[in-house]
Amino acid sequence: MSPEKQIESLERKITSLVTQIKNGEITAAQSKIGKPFNKLKELDLASYEKFLKQYKEVLSTRTV
């Protein structure tokens, strides 16, 4: 798989997981979102930072 396709796939997965966490469907621990984040960081640091910012915002607004 080309790096561009990998990045797109990881971005879709992270977006989906962040949405599920935001909607309360799963917890951050259940999502295992760290694995796709680590892979994305290796491939595209700018995209990683953008999604990490969104993820942190969702976590700060979620109450356990």
N, CA, C and O atoms as a Tripos MOL2 file, in Angstrom:
@<TRIPOS>MOLECULE
protein
  256   255    64     0     0
PROTEIN
NO_CHARGES

@<TRIPOS>ATOM
      1 N           0.8540   -1.1790    0.0000 N.3       1 MET1
      2 CA          0.0000    0.0000    0.0000 C.3       1 MET1
      3 C           0.8960    1.2370    0.0000 C.2       1 MET1
      4 O           1.8830    1.3060    0.7320 O.2       1 MET1
      5 N           0.5380    2.1960   -0.8220 N.am      2 SER2
      6 CA          1.3340    3.4180   -0.9080 C.3       2 SER2
      7 C           1.1810    4.2430    0.3740 C.2       2 SER2
      8 O           0.1690    4.1450    1.0670 O.2       2 SER2
      9 N           2.1920    5.0520    0.6780 N.am      3 PRO3
     10 CA          2.1070    5.8840    1.8890 C.3       3 PRO3
     11 C           0.8800    6.7960    1.9050 C.2       3 PRO3
     12 O           0.2860    7.0220    2.9600 O.2       3 PRO3
     13 N           0.5000    7.3210    0.7370 N.am      4 GLU4
     14 CA         -0.6700    8.1990    0.6800 C.3       4 GLU4
     15 C          -1.9380    7.4490    1.0770 C.2       4 GLU4
     16 O          -2.7830    7.9710    1.8050 O.2       4 GLU4
     17 N          -2.0570    6.2120    0.5840 N.am      5 LYS5
     18 CA         -3.2280    5.3920    0.9140 C.3       5 LYS5
     19 C          -3.2250    5.0300    2.3970 C.2       5 LYS5
     20 O          -4.2730    5.0120    3.0420 O.2       5 LYS5
     21 N          -2.0390    4.7410    2.9310 N.am      6 GLN6
     22 CA         -1.9250    4.4230    4.3480 C.3       6 GLN6
     23 C          -2.3680    5.6120    5.1960 C.2       6 GLN6
     24 O          -3.0970    5.4550    6.1760 O.2       6 GLN6
     25 N          -1.9220    6.7910    4.8080 N.am      7 ILE7
     26 CA         -2.2820    8.0040    5.5440 C.3       7 ILE7
     27 C          -3.7920    8.2080    5.5080 C.2       7 ILE7
     28 O          -4.4110    8.4690    6.5390 O.2       7 ILE7
     29 N          -4.3820    8.0880    4.3250 N.am      8 GLU8
     30 CA         -5.8340    8.2580    4.2000 C.3       8 GLU8
     31 C          -6.5810    7.2530    5.0590 C.2       8 GLU8
     32 O          -7.5480    7.6080    5.7330 O.2       8 GLU8
     33 N          -6.1460    6.0180    5.0410 N.am      9 SER9
     34 CA         -6.7800    4.9670    5.8220 C.3       9 SER9
     35 C          -6.6780    5.2500    7.3190 C.2       9 SER9
     36 O          -7.6550    5.0970    8.0510 O.2       9 SER9
     37 N          -5.5100    5.6560    7.7660 N.am     10 LEU10
     38 CA         -5.3160    5.9750    9.1770 C.3      10 LEU10
     39 C          -6.1480    7.1800    9.5880 C.2      10 LEU10
     40 O          -6.7100    7.2010   10.6820 O.2      10 LEU10
     41 N          -6.2300    8.1820    8.7190 N.am     11 GLU11
     42 CA         -7.0360    9.3700    9.0270 C.3      11 GLU11
     43 C          -8.5100    9.0020    9.1780 C.2      11 GLU11
     44 O          -9.1860    9.4980   10.0800 O.2      11 GLU11
     45 N          -9.0090    8.1340    8.2980 N.am     12 ARG12
     46 CA        -10.4060    7.6910    8.4020 C.3      12 ARG12
     47 C         -10.6340    6.9210    9.7020 C.2      12 ARG12
     48 O         -11.6390    7.1260   10.3820 O.2      12 ARG12
     49 N          -9.7050    6.0420   10.0420 N.am     13 LYS13
     50 CA         -9.8350    5.2440   11.2620 C.3      13 LYS13
     51 C          -9.8290    6.1430   12.4950 C.2      13 LYS13
     52 O         -10.6610    5.9810   13.3880 O.2      13 LYS13
     53 N          -8.8970    7.0850   12.5430 N.am     14 ILE14
     54 CA         -8.8020    7.9830   13.6900 C.3      14 ILE14
     55 C         -10.0510    8.8460   13.7960 C.2      14 ILE14
     56 O         -10.5800    9.0420   14.8900 O.2      14 ILE14
     57 N         -10.5240    9.3610   12.6730 N.am     15 THR15
     58 CA        -11.7460   10.1690   12.6830 C.3      15 THR15
     59 C         -12.9200    9.3590   13.2240 C.2      15 THR15
     60 O         -13.7050    9.8540   14.0320 O.2      15 THR15
     61 N         -13.0310    8.1310   12.7800 N.am     16 SER16
     62 CA        -14.1030    7.2630   13.2420 C.3      16 SER16
     63 C         -14.0030    7.0150   14.7480 C.2      16 SER16
     64 O         -15.0010    7.1050   15.4630 O.2      16 SER16
     65 N         -12.8070    6.7070   15.2220 N.am     17 LEU17
     66 CA        -12.6260    6.4380   16.6490 C.3      17 LEU17
     67 C         -12.8960    7.6790   17.4920 C.2      17 LEU17
     68 O         -13.5270    7.5870   18.5450 O.2      17 LEU17
     69 N         -12.4270    8.8340   17.0410 N.am     18 VAL18
     70 CA        -12.6680   10.0780   17.7860 C.3      18 VAL18
     71 C         -14.1700   10.3620   17.8520 C.2      18 VAL18
     72 O         -14.6770   10.7890   18.8890 O.2      18 VAL18
     73 N         -14.8710   10.1290   16.7600 N.am     19 THR19
     74 CA        -16.3240   10.3390   16.7380 C.3      19 THR19
     75 C         -17.0230    9.3940   17.7050 C.2      19 THR19
     76 O         -17.9370    9.8000   18.4230 O.2      19 THR19
     77 N         -16.5990    8.1440   17.7250 N.am     20 GLN20
     78 CA        -17.1960    7.1710   18.6420 C.3      20 GLN20
     79 C         -16.9470    7.5580   20.0990 C.2      20 GLN20
     80 O         -17.8290    7.4180   20.9450 O.2      20 GLN20
     81 N         -15.7440    8.0450   20.3820 N.am     21 ILE21
     82 CA        -15.4310    8.4960   21.7420 C.3      21 ILE21
     83 C         -16.2830    9.7080   22.0880 C.2      21 ILE21
     84 O         -16.8280    9.7930   23.1880 O.2      21 ILE21
     85 N         -16.3990   10.6380   21.1580 N.am     22 LYS22
     86 CA        -17.1840   11.8610   21.3770 C.3      22 LYS22
     87 C         -18.6440   11.5260   21.6570 C.2      22 LYS22
     88 O         -19.2800   12.1570   22.5010 O.2      22 LYS22
     89 N         -19.1760   10.5250   20.9400 N.am     23 ASN23
     90 CA        -20.5780   10.1410   21.1080 C.3      23 ASN23
     91 C         -20.8060    9.2190   22.2950 C.2      23 ASN23
     92 O         -21.9450    8.8550   22.5880 O.2      23 ASN23
     93 N         -19.7370    8.8390   22.9810 N.am     24 GLY24
     94 CA        -19.8650    7.9890   24.1530 C.3      24 GLY24
     95 C         -20.0770    6.5160   23.8290 C.2      24 GLY24
     96 O         -20.4490    5.7360   24.7060 O.2      24 GLY24
     97 N         -19.8460    6.1330   22.5890 N.am     25 GLU25
     98 CA        -20.0310    4.7380   22.1960 C.3      25 GLU25
     99 C         -18.9250    3.8480   22.7470 C.2      25 GLU25
    100 O         -19.1690    2.6900   23.0840 O.2      25 GLU25
    101 N         -17.7110    4.3830   22.8400 N.am     26 ILE26
    102 CA        -16.5720    3.6630   23.3950 C.3      26 ILE26
    103 C         -15.7470    4.6280   24.2350 C.2      26 ILE26
    104 O         -15.8610    5.8450   24.0920 O.2      26 ILE26
    105 N         -14.9210    4.0780   25.1050 N.am     27 THR27
    106 CA        -14.0140    4.9190   25.8830 C.3      27 THR27
    107 C         -12.6980    5.0480   25.1190 C.2      27 THR27
    108 O         -12.4430    4.3150   24.1630 O.2      27 THR27
    109 N         -11.8780    5.9820   25.5510 N.am     28 ALA28
    110 CA        -10.5770    6.1700   24.9140 C.3      28 ALA28
    111 C          -9.7350    4.9020   25.0400 C.2      28 ALA28
    112 O          -9.0300    4.5280   24.1020 O.2      28 ALA28
    113 N          -9.8060    4.2450   26.1880 N.am     29 ALA29
    114 CA         -9.0320    3.0160   26.3850 C.3      29 ALA29
    115 C          -9.5330    1.8980   25.4810 C.2      29 ALA29
    116 O          -8.7350    1.1330   24.9390 O.2      29 ALA29
    117 N         -10.8270    1.7990   25.3160 N.am     30 GLN30
    118 CA        -11.3980    0.7540   24.4650 C.3      30 GLN30
    119 C         -11.0470    0.9670   22.9970 C.2      30 GLN30
    120 O         -10.9650    0.0070   22.2300 O.2      30 GLN30
    121 N         -10.8450    2.2010   22.6100 N.am     31 SER31
    122 CA        -10.6220    2.5190   21.1980 C.3      31 SER31
    123 C          -9.2630    2.0480   20.6910 C.2      31 SER31
    124 O          -9.0990    1.7840   19.5000 O.2      31 SER31
    125 N          -8.2900    1.9420   21.5960 N.am     32 LYS32
    126 CA         -6.9150    1.5990   21.2020 C.3      32 LYS32
    127 C          -6.4290    2.5270   20.0820 C.2      32 LYS32
    128 O          -5.8110    2.0900   19.1110 O.2      32 LYS32
    129 N          -6.7260    3.8140   20.2510 N.am     33 ILE33
    130 CA         -6.4270    4.8110   19.2350 C.3      33 ILE33
    131 C          -4.9280    5.1110   19.1380 C.2      33 ILE33
    132 O          -4.4770    5.7090   18.1610 O.2      33 ILE33
    133 N          -4.1710    4.7040   20.1300 N.am     34 GLY34
    134 CA         -2.7370    4.9590   20.1160 C.3      34 GLY34
    135 C          -2.0080    4.2990   18.9600 C.2      34 GLY34
    136 O          -1.0690    4.8710   18.4070 O.2      34 GLY34
    137 N          -2.4380    3.0950   18.5910 N.am     35 LYS35
    138 CA         -1.7700    2.3850   17.4990 C.3      35 LYS35
    139 C          -1.8740    3.1480   16.1800 C.2      35 LYS35
    140 O          -0.8480    3.3870   15.5420 O.2      35 LYS35
    141 N          -3.0790    3.5410   15.7460 N.am     36 PRO36
    142 CA         -3.1310    4.3100   14.4950 C.3      36 PRO36
    143 C          -2.4460    5.6760   14.6090 C.2      36 PRO36
    144 O          -1.8810    6.1700   13.6340 O.2      36 PRO36
    145 N          -2.4960    6.2850   15.7990 N.am     37 PHE37
    146 CA         -1.8000    7.5610   15.9800 C.3      37 PHE37
    147 C          -0.2930    7.3820   15.7910 C.2      37 PHE37
    148 O           0.3460    8.1980   15.1270 O.2      37 PHE37
    149 N           0.2720    6.3400   16.3580 N.am     38 ASN38
    150 CA          1.7140    6.1060   16.2270 C.3      38 ASN38
    151 C           2.1030    5.8430   14.7810 C.2      38 ASN38
    152 O           3.1390    6.3250   14.3230 O.2      38 ASN38
    153 N           1.2920    5.0860   14.0570 N.am     39 LYS39
    154 CA          1.5850    4.8220   12.6490 C.3      39 LYS39
    155 C           1.4940    6.1040   11.8300 C.2      39 LYS39
    156 O           2.3270    6.3540   10.9590 O.2      39 LYS39
    157 N           0.4690    6.9200   12.1160 N.am     40 LEU40
    158 CA          0.3010    8.1730   11.3870 C.3      40 LEU40
    159 C           1.4660    9.1180   11.6600 C.2      40 LEU40
    160 O           1.9250    9.8140   10.7550 O.2      40 LEU40
    161 N           1.9440    9.1450   12.8950 N.am     41 LYS41
    162 CA          3.0620   10.0290   13.2570 C.3      41 LYS41
    163 C           4.2920    9.7110   12.4130 C.2      41 LYS41
    164 O           5.0170   10.6150   11.9980 O.2      41 LYS41
    165 N           4.5230    8.4280   12.1610 N.am     42 GLU42
    166 CA          5.6720    8.0200   11.3510 C.3      42 GLU42
    167 C           5.5290    8.4730    9.8960 C.2      42 GLU42
    168 O           6.5220    8.7760    9.2360 O.2      42 GLU42
    169 N           4.2910    8.5180    9.4000 N.am     43 LEU43
    170 CA          4.0510    8.8040    7.9830 C.3      43 LEU43
    171 C           3.8360   10.2840    7.6830 C.2      43 LEU43
    172 O           4.2960   10.7870    6.6580 O.2      43 LEU43
    173 N           3.1290   10.9870    8.5910 N.am     44 ASP44
    174 CA          2.7560   12.3820    8.3040 C.3      44 ASP44
    175 C           2.5850   13.1410    9.6210 C.2      44 ASP44
    176 O           1.5190   13.1060   10.2370 O.2      44 ASP44
    177 N           3.6270   13.8120   10.0340 N.am     45 LEU45
    178 CA          3.6280   14.4960   11.3260 C.3      45 LEU45
    179 C           2.5760   15.6080   11.3990 C.2      45 LEU45
    180 O           1.9400   15.7830   12.4380 O.2      45 LEU45
    181 N           2.3870   16.3490   10.3240 N.am     46 ALA46
    182 CA          1.4080   17.4540   10.3270 C.3      46 ALA46
    183 C          -0.0090   16.9160   10.5400 C.2      46 ALA46
    184 O          -0.7780   17.4730   11.3240 O.2      46 ALA46
    185 N          -0.3420   15.8540    9.8520 N.am     47 SER47
    186 CA         -1.6590   15.2460   10.0040 C.3      47 SER47
    187 C          -1.8270   14.6930   11.4110 C.2      47 SER47
    188 O          -2.8880   14.8360   12.0200 O.2      47 SER47
    189 N          -0.7860   14.0660   11.9210 N.am     48 TYR48
    190 CA         -0.7960   13.5310   13.2790 C.3      48 TYR48
    191 C          -1.1140   14.6340   14.2880 C.2      48 TYR48
    192 O          -1.9620   14.4580   15.1630 O.2      48 TYR48
    193 N          -0.4350   15.7630   14.1620 N.am     49 GLU49
    194 CA         -0.6360   16.8730   15.0960 C.3      49 GLU49
    195 C          -2.0510   17.4310   14.9980 C.2      49 GLU49
    196 O          -2.6420   17.8010   16.0120 O.2      49 GLU49
    197 N          -2.5960   17.4940   13.7880 N.am     50 LYS50
    198 CA         -3.9590   17.9920   13.5970 C.3      50 LYS50
    199 C          -4.9680   17.0790   14.3020 C.2      50 LYS50
    200 O          -5.8460   17.5510   15.0250 O.2      50 LYS50
    201 N          -4.8340   15.7800   14.0860 N.am     51 PHE51
    202 CA         -5.7690   14.8360   14.6930 C.3      51 PHE51
    203 C          -5.5730   14.7250   16.2020 C.2      51 PHE51
    204 O          -6.5380   14.5290   16.9410 O.2      51 PHE51
    205 N          -4.3340   14.8490   16.6610 N.am     52 LEU52
    206 CA         -4.0760   14.8080   18.0980 C.3      52 LEU52
    207 C          -4.7580   15.9760   18.7950 C.2      52 LEU52
    208 O          -5.2950   15.8230   19.8920 O.2      52 LEU52
    209 N          -4.7370   17.1340   18.1610 N.am     53 LYS53
    210 CA         -5.4030   18.3150   18.7280 C.3      53 LYS53
    211 C          -6.9080   18.0580   18.8430 C.2      53 LYS53
    212 O          -7.5130   18.3720   19.8680 O.2      53 LYS53
    213 N          -7.5150   17.4890   17.7950 N.am     54 GLN54
    214 CA         -8.9460   17.1670   17.8310 C.3      54 GLN54
    215 C          -9.2490   16.1500   18.9300 C.2      54 GLN54
    216 O         -10.2320   16.2850   19.6580 O.2      54 GLN54
    217 N          -8.4040   15.1430   19.0410 N.am     55 TYR55
    218 CA         -8.5750   14.0950   20.0370 C.3      55 TYR55
    219 C          -8.5190   14.6750   21.4510 C.2      55 TYR55
    220 O          -9.3420   14.3350   22.3010 O.2      55 TYR55
    221 N          -7.5570   15.5400   21.6930 N.am     56 LYS56
    222 CA         -7.4340   16.1600   23.0180 C.3      56 LYS56
    223 C          -8.6480   17.0230   23.3410 C.2      56 LYS56
    224 O          -9.0920   17.0620   24.4880 O.2      56 LYS56
    225 N          -9.1880   17.7160   22.3380 N.am     57 GLU57
    226 CA        -10.3850   18.5340   22.5550 C.3      57 GLU57
    227 C         -11.5780   17.6610   22.9390 C.2      57 GLU57
    228 O         -12.3530   18.0150   23.8270 O.2      57 GLU57
    229 N         -11.7200   16.5270   22.2690 N.am     58 VAL58
    230 CA        -12.8150   15.6080   22.5890 C.3      58 VAL58
    231 C         -12.6470   15.0760   24.0100 C.2      58 VAL58
    232 O         -13.6130   15.0150   24.7700 O.2      58 VAL58
    233 N         -11.4370   14.6960   24.3640 N.am     59 LEU59
    234 CA        -11.2060   14.1750   25.7120 C.3      59 LEU59
    235 C         -11.4770   15.2310   26.7870 C.2      59 LEU59
    236 O         -11.9660   14.9060   27.8690 O.2      59 LEU59
    237 N         -11.1670   16.4660   26.4960 N.am     60 SER60
    238 CA        -11.3670   17.5180   27.4970 C.3      60 SER60
    239 C         -12.8540   17.8330   27.6820 C.2      60 SER60
    240 O         -13.2520   18.3230   28.7390 O.2      60 SER60
    241 N         -13.6670   17.5620   26.6780 N.am     61 THR61
    242 CA        -15.1010   17.8550   26.7930 C.3      61 THR61
    243 C         -15.8980   16.6640   27.3050 C.2      61 THR61
    244 O         -17.0290   16.8310   27.7610 O.2      61 THR61
    245 N         -15.3250   15.4580   27.2360 N.am     62 ARG62
    246 CA        -16.0100   14.2480   27.6970 C.3      62 ARG62
    247 C         -15.9190   14.1640   29.2200 C.2      62 ARG62
    248 O         -14.8650   14.4100   29.8070 O.2      62 ARG62
    249 N         -17.0140   13.8200   29.8340 N.am     63 THR63
    250 CA        -17.0000   13.5230   31.2530 C.3      63 THR63
    251 C         -17.1740   12.0380   31.4270 C.2      63 THR63
    252 O         -17.9730   11.4100   30.7320 O.2      63 THR63
    253 N         -16.4380   11.4820   32.3420 N.am     64 VAL64
    254 CA        -16.4600   10.0250   32.5070 C.3      64 VAL64
    255 C         -17.6760    9.5560   33.2350 C.2      64 VAL64
    256 O         -17.8400    8.3550   33.4530 O.2      64 VAL64
@<TRIPOS>BOND
     1     1     2 1
     2     2     3 1
     3     3     4 2
     4     3     5 am
     5     5     6 1
     6     6     7 1
     7     7     8 2
     8     7     9 am
     9     9    10 1
    10    10    11 1
    11    11    12 2
    12    11    13 am
    13    13    14 1
    14    14    15 1
    15    15    16 2
    16    15    17 am
    17    17    18 1
    18    18    19 1
    19    19    20 2
    20    19    21 am
    21    21    22 1
    22    22    23 1
    23    23    24 2
    24    23    25 am
    25    25    26 1
    26    26    27 1
    27    27    28 2
    28    27    29 am
    29    29    30 1
    30    30    31 1
    31    31    32 2
    32    31    33 am
    33    33    34 1
    34    34    35 1
    35    35    36 2
    36    35    37 am
    37    37    38 1
    38    38    39 1
    39    39    40 2
    40    39    41 am
    41    41    42 1
    42    42    43 1
    43    43    44 2
    44    43    45 am
    45    45    46 1
    46    46    47 1
    47    47    48 2
    48    47    49 am
    49    49    50 1
    50    50    51 1
    51    51    52 2
    52    51    53 am
    53    53    54 1
    54    54    55 1
    55    55    56 2
    56    55    57 am
    57    57    58 1
    58    58    59 1
    59    59    60 2
    60    59    61 am
    61    61    62 1
    62    62    63 1
    63    63    64 2
    64    63    65 am
    65    65    66 1
    66    66    67 1
    67    67    68 2
    68    67    69 am
    69    69    70 1
    70    70    71 1
    71    71    72 2
    72    71    73 am
    73    73    74 1
    74    74    75 1
    75    75    76 2
    76    75    77 am
    77    77    78 1
    78    78    79 1
    79    79    80 2
    80    79    81 am
    81    81    82 1
    82    82    83 1
    83    83    84 2
    84    83    85 am
    85    85    86 1
    86    86    87 1
    87    87    88 2
    88    87    89 am
    89    89    90 1
    90    90    91 1
    91    91    92 2
    92    91    93 am
    93    93    94 1
    94    94    95 1
    95    95    96 2
    96    95    97 am
    97    97    98 1
    98    98    99 1
    99    99   100 2
   100    99   101 am
   101   101   102 1
   102   102   103 1
   103   103   104 2
   104   103   105 am
   105   105   106 1
   106   106   107 1
   107   107   108 2
   108   107   109 am
   109   109   110 1
   110   110   111 1
   111   111   112 2
   112   111   113 am
   113   113   114 1
   114   114   115 1
   115   115   116 2
   116   115   117 am
   117   117   118 1
   118   118   119 1
   119   119   120 2
   120   119   121 am
   121   121   122 1
   122   122   123 1
   123   123   124 2
   124   123   125 am
   125   125   126 1
   126   126   127 1
   127   127   128 2
   128   127   129 am
   129   129   130 1
   130   130   131 1
   131   131   132 2
   132   131   133 am
   133   133   134 1
   134   134   135 1
   135   135   136 2
   136   135   137 am
   137   137   138 1
   138   138   139 1
   139   139   140 2
   140   139   141 am
   141   141   142 1
   142   142   143 1
   143   143   144 2
   144   143   145 am
   145   145   146 1
   146   146   147 1
   147   147   148 2
   148   147   149 am
   149   149   150 1
   150   150   151 1
   151   151   152 2
   152   151   153 am
   153   153   154 1
   154   154   155 1
   155   155   156 2
   156   155   157 am
   157   157   158 1
   158   158   159 1
   159   159   160 2
   160   159   161 am
   161   161   162 1
   162   162   163 1
   163   163   164 2
   164   163   165 am
   165   165   166 1
   166   166   167 1
   167   167   168 2
   168   167   169 am
   169   169   170 1
   170   170   171 1
   171   171   172 2
   172   171   173 am
   173   173   174 1
   174   174   175 1
   175   175   176 2
   176   175   177 am
   177   177   178 1
   178   178   179 1
   179   179   180 2
   180   179   181 am
   181   181   182 1
   182   182   183 1
   183   183   184 2
   184   183   185 am
   185   185   186 1
   186   186   187 1
   187   187   188 2
   188   187   189 am
   189   189   190 1
   190   190   191 1
   191   191   192 2
   192   191   193 am
   193   193   194 1
   194   194   195 1
   195   195   196 2
   196   195   197 am
   197   197   198 1
   198   198   199 1
   199   199   200 2
   200   199   201 am
   201   201   202 1
   202   202   203 1
   203   203   204 2
   204   203   205 am
   205   205   206 1
   206   206   207 1
   207   207   208 2
   208   207   209 am
   209   209   210 1
   210   210   211 1
   211   211   212 2
   212   211   213 am
   213   213   214 1
   214   214   215 1
   215   215   216 2
   216   215   217 am
   217   217   218 1
   218   218   219 1
   219   219   220 2
   220   219   221 am
   221   221   222 1
   222   222   223 1
   223   223   224 2
   224   223   225 am
   225   225   226 1
   226   226   227 1
   227   227   228 2
   228   227   229 am
   229   229   230 1
   230   230   231 1
   231   231   232 2
   232   231   233 am
   233   233   234 1
   234   234   235 1
   235   235   236 2
   236   235   237 am
   237   237   238 1
   238   238   239 1
   239   239   240 2
   240   239   241 am
   241   241   242 1
   242   242   243 1
   243   243   244 2
   244   243   245 am
   245   245   246 1
   246   246   247 1
   247   247   248 2
   248   247   249 am
   249   249   250 1
   250   250   251 1
   251   251   252 2
   252   251   253 am
   253   253   254 1
   254   254   255 1
   255   255   256 2
@<TRIPOS>SUBSTRUCTURE
     1 MET1         2 RESIDUE 1 A MET
     2 SER2         6 RESIDUE 1 A SER
     3 PRO3        10 RESIDUE 1 A PRO
     4 GLU4        14 RESIDUE 1 A GLU
     5 LYS5        18 RESIDUE 1 A LYS
     6 GLN6        22 RESIDUE 1 A GLN
     7 ILE7        26 RESIDUE 1 A ILE
     8 GLU8        30 RESIDUE 1 A GLU
     9 SER9        34 RESIDUE 1 A SER
    10 LEU10       38 RESIDUE 1 A LEU
    11 GLU11       42 RESIDUE 1 A GLU
    12 ARG12       46 RESIDUE 1 A ARG
    13 LYS13       50 RESIDUE 1 A LYS
    14 ILE14       54 RESIDUE 1 A ILE
    15 THR15       58 RESIDUE 1 A THR
    16 SER16       62 RESIDUE 1 A SER
    17 LEU17       66 RESIDUE 1 A LEU
    18 VAL18       70 RESIDUE 1 A VAL
    19 THR19       74 RESIDUE 1 A THR
    20 GLN20       78 RESIDUE 1 A GLN
    21 ILE21       82 RESIDUE 1 A ILE
    22 LYS22       86 RESIDUE 1 A LYS
    23 ASN23       90 RESIDUE 1 A ASN
    24 GLY24       94 RESIDUE 1 A GLY
    25 GLU25       98 RESIDUE 1 A GLU
    26 ILE26      102 RESIDUE 1 A ILE
    27 THR27      106 RESIDUE 1 A THR
    28 ALA28      110 RESIDUE 1 A ALA
    29 ALA29      114 RESIDUE 1 A ALA
    30 GLN30      118 RESIDUE 1 A GLN
    31 SER31      122 RESIDUE 1 A SER
    32 LYS32      126 RESIDUE 1 A LYS
    33 ILE33      130 RESIDUE 1 A ILE
    34 GLY34      134 RESIDUE 1 A GLY
    35 LYS35      138 RESIDUE 1 A LYS
    36 PRO36      142 RESIDUE 1 A PRO
    37 PHE37      146 RESIDUE 1 A PHE
    38 ASN38      150 RESIDUE 1 A ASN
    39 LYS39      154 RESIDUE 1 A LYS
    40 LEU40      158 RESIDUE 1 A LEU
    41 LYS41      162 RESIDUE 1 A LYS
    42 GLU42      166 RESIDUE 1 A GLU
    43 LEU43      170 RESIDUE 1 A LEU
    44 ASP44      174 RESIDUE 1 A ASP
    45 LEU45      178 RESIDUE 1 A LEU
    46 ALA46      182 RESIDUE 1 A ALA
    47 SER47      186 RESIDUE 1 A SER
    48 TYR48      190 RESIDUE 1 A TYR
    49 GLU49      194 RESIDUE 1 A GLU
    50 LYS50      198 RESIDUE 1 A LYS
    51 PHE51      202 RESIDUE 1 A PHE
    52 LEU52      206 RESIDUE 1 A LEU
    53 LYS53      210 RESIDUE 1 A LYS
    54 GLN54      214 RESIDUE 1 A GLN
    55 TYR55      218 RESIDUE 1 A TYR
    56 LYS56      222 RESIDUE 1 A LYS
    57 GLU57      226 RESIDUE 1 A GLU
    58 VAL58      230 RESIDUE 1 A VAL
    59 LEU59      234 RESIDUE 1 A LEU
    60 SER60      238 RESIDUE 1 A SER
    61 THR61      242 RESIDUE 1 A THR
    62 ARG62      246 RESIDUE 1 A ARG
    63 THR63      250 RESIDUE 1 A THR
    64 VAL64      254 RESIDUE 1 A VAL
